[in-house]
Amino acid sequence: MLTDPVRRPGETEDTVPADLTPDPAHDHHAARDRRPSENGSQFPQAPSTGPSIAPSKATLPARRVSAGQPRRSRGRDAFDNPPSSTQAWKPTGVRRREVLRALGIFQRATPDQLWRMLRPTDQHDRMTRDTLNALKESGLTRVETRLKSGHQLWVLTEKGHKEAKLLLPKNVRISALCKQKYDTKGRPIPGEGYDEHAAAVTSTAAVLTGAGYGTPLSWQTEIAHRLPYGYAQYADLTMRAPDAEVPAMLLEVDRVHEPVDDLTAKLRRYTDWFELLAPKADAVRAQAAGGAAVHDFRLWSRIYPATGREGYVPVAFVFTGKTAAQRDSRMRRLEQTARAYFAGEPYPGRGAGITAVDYHQAVPVVVTELERITAAPAGAAGAVWRRLGRKEWQTLPEALDNPDGDRLYAAQRKEARDRRAEREAAEREAKRPVCARCGARFSDERWQETTRSSWPGEWDGLCGACAKESIARAEAERVAQRQAEDAAAGAAAEAEVPRARGLFRRRG
């Protein structure tokens, strides 16, 4: 048994949600989207939100070469390609557990896929093959068959399957055991349950994990998204990595076989599922909610981590096979037929000059090609993704970003408010009164003073300075008039006194 209860320094136990959906080994990919059984689980279980799901950013892998190519000059203590058979290298316990857990999730994989998924910084898959062989010697793995490409396809033995189940977190679904079959003479029969679609699915998870998008434990295959009208939309791959730059994503791998209308129908069913209300959600409040608030009432927000961007969980179509021209034509036709699900809508009540798009209830759809990813120097971390509705190829975070969404809407609303304020200010200035005496425009304070009463004032036609001057002059005139009147009254009183005295003397 490889179970080590003591965790090694730097080693974490990653977690992802469990799901009791059928295993891809027993359900062919062409029959994935089907009506669920009566006893099937209605919803995928909620994901873990632990901090160890995935790295925060994609990392650029080092230059890798095939183990059979001439290697560069390196120190003799290098592990990547031992210079001679006399230098023994024993796989570490960490690597052995990594391989067991990965095979427990994906059921089948080649050394190349496991190398790209688990150890993308290794120069080649030599150590991965050595680890598989070491596990084979312990009776934990076996070679199921050899593919047409020459790669060996590895699976777990019954003993290895039990060991992998112990190593996986409790809420991670382990794939079904691939039992060894024998002919009538007791000879092993090579497995036949692995097709090109399954290989493309595992390769997609491998190159994305190698680019830093999640870890092997972030992935699940054939997850059912059950709809109330009795249909289940199965995703080839689901990624849940709450701490990553892309926290969640649904992936569909297409080998240019399905009709484009079928791909569009998948987007329609995903949209229907994203719009399902969560159990016990208030339907009235959900209908009144707008923007990002509407997702608080949806079922998907209970299952997948928040995307950090507007819209539902992004859906990626990974095309592979046929010719580059056929893949390109397929992407363009999908873009035309599925526009209603990814294009977004105008913001409600938007005014003139608002061109931003409301993506809150749209499905961000990105497309790529497995051949394009493997040919790019940076792999899946490079500019190998195209958002439907755009022309340029971008990195995955750039393609999922919405520069024409909320940010543009906020900027355009501010510009609209500023323009409206300028227009209203100009209209107000045009109505501002002018002083009848000096021709100056009224200040805001003076304008307000003249409009406080409905009765016109004596000085309402004058600005503040002229009004004060007129008031002061009028007050001075009143004071001078009173003084003149008082002087005249005093003089008259003094004139009366002598006359009164003269009359008194004559009487005496």
C-alpha positions in Angstrom: 0.0 0.0 0.0 1.3 3.4 -0.9 -1.0 5.4 1.5 1.2 7.7 3.5 -0.8 9.3 6.4 2.0 11.8 6.9 1.9 14.5 4.3 5.2 15.5 2.9 6.3 19.2 2.9 4.8 21.1 0.1 2.3 18.4 -0.7 -1.4 19.1 -0.6 -4.5 17.0 -0.9 -6.6 18.7 -3.6 -10.3 18.4 -3.6 -13.0 18.6 -6.2 -16.7 17.8 -6.1 -18.0 14.3 -6.5 -20.6 13.4 -9.0 -22.5 10.1 -9.3 -22.9 10.2 -13.0 -22.1 7.3 -15.4 -18.5 6.7 -16.2 -17.3 7.5 -19.7 -15.8 4.1 -20.1 -19.3 2.6 -20.1 -21.2 5.4 -21.8 -20.0 6.2 -25.4 -19.5 9.9 -26.0 -22.1 9.9 -28.7 -24.8 8.9 -26.2 -23.7 11.3 -23.4 -26.6 13.7 -23.8 -29.6 11.7 -22.9 -32.6 11.4 -20.5 -31.5 10.6 -16.9 -32.7 7.5 -15.2 -35.3 7.7 -12.5 -32.8 7.1 -9.7 -30.2 9.4 -11.1 -28.8 12.3 -9.2 -30.6 15.5 -10.0 -27.7 17.9 -9.6 -23.9 17.7 -9.5 -22.6 18.1 -6.0 -21.1 21.3 -4.8 -17.4 21.9 -5.4 -14.8 22.3 -2.8 -13.6 25.9 -2.1 -10.3 24.9 -0.6 -7.2 27.0 -1.4 -5.2 24.1 -2.9 -7.3 23.4 -6.0 -5.0 25.2 -8.6 -2.2 27.6 -9.1 -3.1 31.3 -9.4 -1.5 31.8 -12.8 -0.6 29.7 -15.8 3.1 28.8 -15.9 5.1 28.5 -19.0 6.6 25.0 -19.2 10.2 24.5 -19.9 11.4 23.2 -23.3 10.5 19.5 -23.5 11.9 16.9 -25.8 11.1 13.3 -26.4 13.1 10.8 -24.3 14.5 9.3 -27.5 16.1 12.6 -28.7 19.7 13.6 -28.0 19.7 15.4 -24.8 21.6 18.6 -24.0 24.6 18.6 -21.8 23.6 18.4 -18.1 25.0 17.5 -14.8 25.2 13.8 -13.9 22.9 14.3 -11.0 20.0 15.3 -13.3 17.0 13.1 -13.2 15.4 13.8 -16.6 17.5 11.5 -18.7 20.0 9.3 -16.9 23.2 9.2 -18.9 23.6 5.4 -18.5 21.6 2.4 -17.3 24.0 2.1 -14.3 22.5 5.2 -12.8 19.3 4.0 -11.2 16.4 6.4 -10.5 13.6 5.3 -8.2 10.2 7.1 -8.6 9.4 9.1 -5.5 6.3 8.4 -3.4 4.8 11.7 -4.5 5.1 10.8 -8.2 3.6 7.4 -7.6 0.6 8.9 -5.8 0.2 11.5 -8.5 0.0 8.8 -11.2 -2.4 6.6 -9.2 -4.8 9.5 -8.5 -4.7 10.7 -12.2 -5.5 7.2 -13.5 -8.2 7.0 -10.8 -9.9 10.1 -12.3 -9.3 9.6 -16.0 -9.3 5.7 -16.0 -6.9 5.5 -19.0 -3.9 7.6 -20.0 -0.7 7.4 -21.9 2.7 8.3 -20.4 2.8 11.4 -22.6 -0.6 12.6 -21.3 0.3 12.0 -17.7 3.6 13.8 -18.2 1.9 16.9 -19.6 -0.7 16.8 -16.9 1.4 16.0 -13.8 4.9 17.2 -14.5 4.9 19.7 -17.4 8.3 21.1 -16.3 10.0 17.8 -16.9 12.0 17.7 -20.2 10.3 14.5 -21.4 8.2 11.6 -20.2 11.0 9.3 -19.1 10.3 9.7 -15.4 6.6 9.2 -15.9 7.2 6.0 -17.8 9.6 4.8 -15.0 6.9 5.6 -12.4 4.3 3.6 -14.4 6.7 0.7 -14.7 7.5 0.8 -11.0 3.8 0.7 -10.2 3.4 -2.2 -12.6 6.0 -4.1 -10.7 4.0 -3.5 -7.6 0.9 -4.8 -9.3 -0.9 -1.5 -9.3 -0.9 -0.6 -13.0 -0.9 -2.5 -16.3 -0.7 -1.8 -20.0 -4.1 -2.2 -21.5 -3.1 -1.9 -25.1 -0.8 0.0 -27.5 -2.4 2.7 -29.6 -1.9 3.3 -33.3 0.3 6.2 -32.4 2.7 3.8 -30.7 1.9 5.0 -27.1 1.1 2.5 -24.5 -2.3 2.9 -22.8 -2.1 2.4 -19.0 -4.8 1.5 -16.6 -5.1 0.6 -12.9 -5.3 -3.0 -11.8 -7.9 -4.0 -9.2 -5.2 -3.6 -6.5 -4.3 -0.2 -7.9 -7.9 0.9 -8.2 -8.4 0.2 -4.5 -5.2 2.1 -3.7 -6.2 5.1 -5.8 -9.6 5.3 -4.1 -7.8 5.7 -0.8 -5.6 8.4 -2.2 -8.4 10.4 -3.7 -10.4 12.9 -1.5 -13.8 11.5 -0.4 -15.7 13.8 -2.7 -13.8 12.9 -5.9 -15.5 10.3 -8.0 -13.2 7.5 -9.0 -13.6 6.0 -12.5 -14.8 2.5 -13.1 -12.2 -0.3 -13.0 -11.0 -1.6 -16.4 -11.0 -5.3 -15.7 -8.6 -7.5 -17.6 -10.3 -9.8 -20.1 -8.9 -13.2 -21.2 -9.6 -15.5 -24.1 -10.5 -19.1 -23.9 -6.8 -20.1 -23.6 -6.3 -17.7 -20.7 -4.3 -15.1 -22.6 -5.0 -11.4 -21.9 -7.1 -9.6 -24.5 -6.0 -6.0 -25.3 -8.6 -3.4 -24.3 -10.9 -1.9 -26.9 -12.9 0.6 -24.9 -10.6 3.6 -25.6 -11.4 5.6 -28.7 -10.0 8.8 -30.3 -12.6 11.0 -28.6 -11.6 9.7 -25.1 -7.9 10.3 -26.0 -8.7 13.8 -27.1 -10.5 14.5 -23.9 -7.6 13.3 -21.7 -5.1 15.2 -23.9 -7.2 18.4 -23.5 -7.1 18.1 -19.7 -3.4 17.3 -19.9 -2.4 20.4 -21.9 -4.6 22.7 -19.9 -3.3 21.3 -16.6 0.2 21.6 -17.9 -0.4 25.3 -18.7 -1.5 25.9 -15.1 -5.3 25.8 -15.5 -6.3 23.6 -12.6 -4.7 20.4 -11.4 -5.7 16.8 -12.2 -8.0 16.9 -9.2 -9.7 20.0 -10.6 -11.2 18.0 -13.5 -14.2 15.7 -13.8 -15.4 13.9 -16.9 -19.0 13.3 -18.1 -20.7 15.5 -15.5 -24.5 15.5 -16.0 -26.4 18.8 -16.0 -30.0 17.7 -15.5 -32.9 19.7 -16.9 -36.4 19.8 -15.6 -37.8 18.5 -18.9 -36.1 15.1 -18.4 -32.9 15.7 -20.3 -29.3 15.6 -19.1 -26.6 17.6 -20.8 -23.2 15.8 -20.2 -20.0 17.8 -20.4 -16.8 16.1 -21.7 -14.8 17.9 -19.0 -15.6 20.3 -16.2 -13.0 22.3 -14.3 -13.4 23.7 -10.9 -10.5 25.7 -9.6 -11.7 28.5 -7.2 -8.3 30.0 -6.7 -7.2 30.0 -10.3 -7.4 32.8 -12.8 -10.1 30.8 -14.6 -12.1 29.4 -11.7 -14.5 27.3 -13.7 -15.1 26.0 -17.2 -17.1 23.4 -19.1 -15.3 21.8 -22.1 -16.7 20.0 -25.2 -14.2 18.1 -27.3 -15.3 17.7 -30.9 -13.5 15.7 -33.6 -15.5 17.4 -36.4 -18.0 14.6 -36.5 -21.2 16.0 -34.8 -23.4 18.4 -36.8 -23.0 22.1 -35.9 -26.7 22.2 -35.0 -26.0 19.6 -32.3 -23.2 21.8 -30.9 -25.7 24.8 -30.9 -28.2 22.6 -29.1 -25.7 21.9 -26.4 -25.3 25.6 -25.8 -29.1 26.0 -25.6 -29.3 23.3 -23.0 -26.4 24.7 -21.0 -28.2 28.1 -21.1 -31.4 26.4 -19.8 -29.5 24.8 -17.0 -27.7 28.1 -16.0 -31.1 29.7 -15.7 -32.5 27.1 -13.3 -33.3 28.6 -9.9 -31.6 27.1 -6.8 -33.8 25.1 -4.4 -35.9 27.4 -2.1 -34.8 30.5 -4.1 -37.3 33.4 -4.2 -38.6 33.5 -7.8 -40.1 37.0 -7.4 -36.8 38.5 -6.1 -34.9 36.6 -8.8 -37.0 38.1 -11.5 -36.5 41.6 -10.1 -32.8 41.1 -9.7 -30.5 42.4 -12.4 -26.8 42.3 -13.3 -24.6 40.0 -11.2 -27.3 39.8 -8.5 -29.4 37.5 -10.6 -26.8 34.7 -10.2 -27.3 34.6 -6.4 -30.6 32.9 -7.1 -29.4 30.4 -9.7 -28.5 26.8 -9.2 -25.2 27.0 -11.0 -23.8 29.4 -8.4 -24.3 26.7 -5.7 -22.3 24.2 -7.8 -19.5 26.1 -9.6 -17.3 28.7 -8.1 -17.8 32.3 -9.0 -16.3 33.1 -12.4 -15.0 36.6 -11.4 -16.5 37.9 -14.7 -19.9 38.7 -16.1 -22.0 35.8 -17.4 -22.4 32.2 -16.8 -19.7 29.5 -16.5 -17.7 29.7 -19.8 -18.0 26.9 -22.3 -15.0 25.9 -24.4 -15.2 23.9 -27.6 -11.9 22.1 -28.4 -11.8 21.0 -32.0 -9.4 18.3 -33.3 -9.1 16.1 -36.3 -9.8 16.5 -40.0 -8.1 19.5 -41.7 -7.4 23.0 -40.4 -9.8 24.4 -43.0 -12.6 22.1 -41.8 -12.0 23.1 -38.2 -12.0 26.8 -39.1 -15.2 26.4 -41.1 -16.8 24.6 -38.1 -15.9 27.4 -35.7 -17.4 30.0 -38.0 -20.6 28.1 -38.5 -21.0 27.6 -34.7 -20.4 31.4 -34.3 -23.3 32.1 -36.7 -25.8 29.6 -35.3 -25.1 30.1 -31.6 -25.0 33.9 -31.4 -28.2 34.2 -29.4 -26.5 32.4 -26.5 -23.2 34.2 -26.3 -23.8 37.7 -27.8 -25.3 39.4 -24.8 -28.0 42.1 -24.8 -28.1 45.9 -24.6 -28.2 47.3 -21.1 -31.8 48.0 -20.0 -32.8 51.7 -20.3 -29.5 52.6 -21.9 -29.3 56.1 -23.3 -27.6 57.5 -26.4 -23.9 56.7 -26.7 -24.0 53.5 -24.6 -22.6 50.7 -26.7 -21.6 48.4 -23.9 -23.0 44.8 -23.8 -24.8 43.2 -20.9 -23.2 39.7 -20.6 -24.6 38.8 -17.2 -27.1 36.3 -18.7 -24.9 35.1 -21.6 -22.7 32.1 -22.0 -19.0 33.1 -22.7 -18.0 30.7 -25.5 -14.4 30.2 -26.5 -13.0 27.9 -29.2 -9.6 26.4 -29.9 -7.9 23.5 -31.6 -5.9 20.8 -29.9 -3.4 21.0 -32.8 -3.1 24.7 -32.3 -2.4 24.3 -28.6 0.2 21.6 -29.0 2.0 23.6 -31.7 2.1 26.9 -29.7 5.4 27.5 -27.7 3.3 28.5 -24.7 0.8 25.7 -25.1 -2.7 26.4 -23.7 -1.3 29.4 -21.8 -0.6 31.2 -25.1 -2.9 33.1 -27.5 -4.7 30.0 -28.8 -8.2 30.9 -27.8 -10.9 32.8 -29.7 -14.0 34.2 -28.1 -17.0 33.8 -30.3 -18.0 37.2 -31.5 -14.3 38.4 -31.7 -11.8 38.0 -34.5 -8.5 37.9 -32.6 -6.8 35.0 -30.9 -6.1 35.6 -27.2 -5.0 33.9 -24.0 -7.8 32.3 -22.1 -8.1 35.0 -19.4 -8.1 37.7 -22.2 -10.7 35.8 -24.2 -13.0 35.4 -21.2 -12.6 39.1 -20.1 -15.3 41.5 -21.0 -13.8 44.9 -21.8 -17.0 45.9 -23.6 -19.2 44.8 -20.6 -19.5 46.3 -17.2 -16.3 48.3 -17.3 -17.2 50.0 -20.5 -20.8 50.5 -19.3 -19.6 52.3 -16.2 -17.2 54.5 -18.2 -19.9 55.3 -20.8 -22.4 56.1 -18.1 -20.0 58.5 -16.5 -19.3 60.1 -19.8 -23.1 60.4 -20.4 -23.6 61.9 -17.0 -20.8 64.4 -17.6 -22.2 65.4 -21.0 -25.7 65.8 -19.5 -24.3 67.9 -16.7 -22.4 70.1 -19.3 -25.5 70.4 -21.4 -27.7 71.4 -18.4 -25.1 73.8 -17.2 -25.0 75.5 -20.7 -28.8 75.7 -20.7 -28.8 77.2 -17.2 -26.1 79.7 -18.2 -28.3 80.8 -21.2 -31.1 81.5 -18.8 -29.0 83.4 -16.3 -30.3 87.1 -15.9 -28.1 90.0 -16.9 -27.8 93.2 -14.9 -29.9 96.0 -16.3 -27.3 98.6 -15.3 -23.8 97.1 -15.8 -24.6 94.2 -18.1 -22.9 91.6 -15.8 -24.5 88.1 -15.3 -26.1 87.4 -12.0 -24.2 85.2 -9.5 -25.9 82.0 -8.3 -26.6 83.6 -5.0 -28.1 86.7 -6.5 -30.1 84.6 -9.0 -31.5 82.6 -6.1 -32.3 85.8 -4.1 -34.4 87.2 -7.0 -36.4 84.0 -7.4 -37.3 83.4 -3.7 -40.5 85.4 -3.9 -43.2 85.4 -6.6 -43.5 89.2 -6.2 -41.0 91.2 -8.2 -38.6 93.3 -6.1 -37.5 96.8 -6.7 -33.9 95.8 -7.5 -34.5 92.4 -9.1 -33.2 93.6 -12.4 -29.8 94.5 -10.9 -26.8 92.3 -10.1 -25.7 91.9 -6.5 -23.1 94.8 -6.6 -25.4 97.2 -8.4 -28.3 96.3 -6.1 -26.2 96.9 -3.0 -25.0 100.2 -4.5 -28.6 101.2 -5.3 -29.8 100.2 -1.8 -27.0 102.2 -0.2 -27.7 105.2 -2.3 -31.4 105.1 -1.5 -30.7 104.7 2.2 -28.3 107.7 2.0 -31.0 109.8 0.4 -33.5 108.7 3.0 -31.1 109.6 5.8 -30.4 113.0 4.1 -34.1 113.7 3.7 -34.8 112.9 7.3 -31.9 115.1 8.4 -33.3 117.9 6.3 -36.8 117.5 7.7 -35.4 117.4 11.2 -33.4 120.6 10.7 -36.4 122.4 9.2 -38.6 121.3 12.1 -36.0 122.5 14.6 -35.7 125.9 12.9 -39.5 126.3 12.9 -39.6 125.5 16.6 -36.9 128.1 17.4 -38.8 130.8 15.5 -41.9 130.2 17.6 -40.1 130.8 20.9 -39.3 134.6 20.4 -42.7 135.3 19.2 -44.2 133.7 22.2 -42.0 135.8 24.5 -43.0 139.1 22.8 -46.7 138.5 23.3 -46.1 137.8 27.0 -44.4 141.2 27.6 -47.1 143.2 26.0 -49.6 141.6 28.2 -47.7 142.6 31.3 
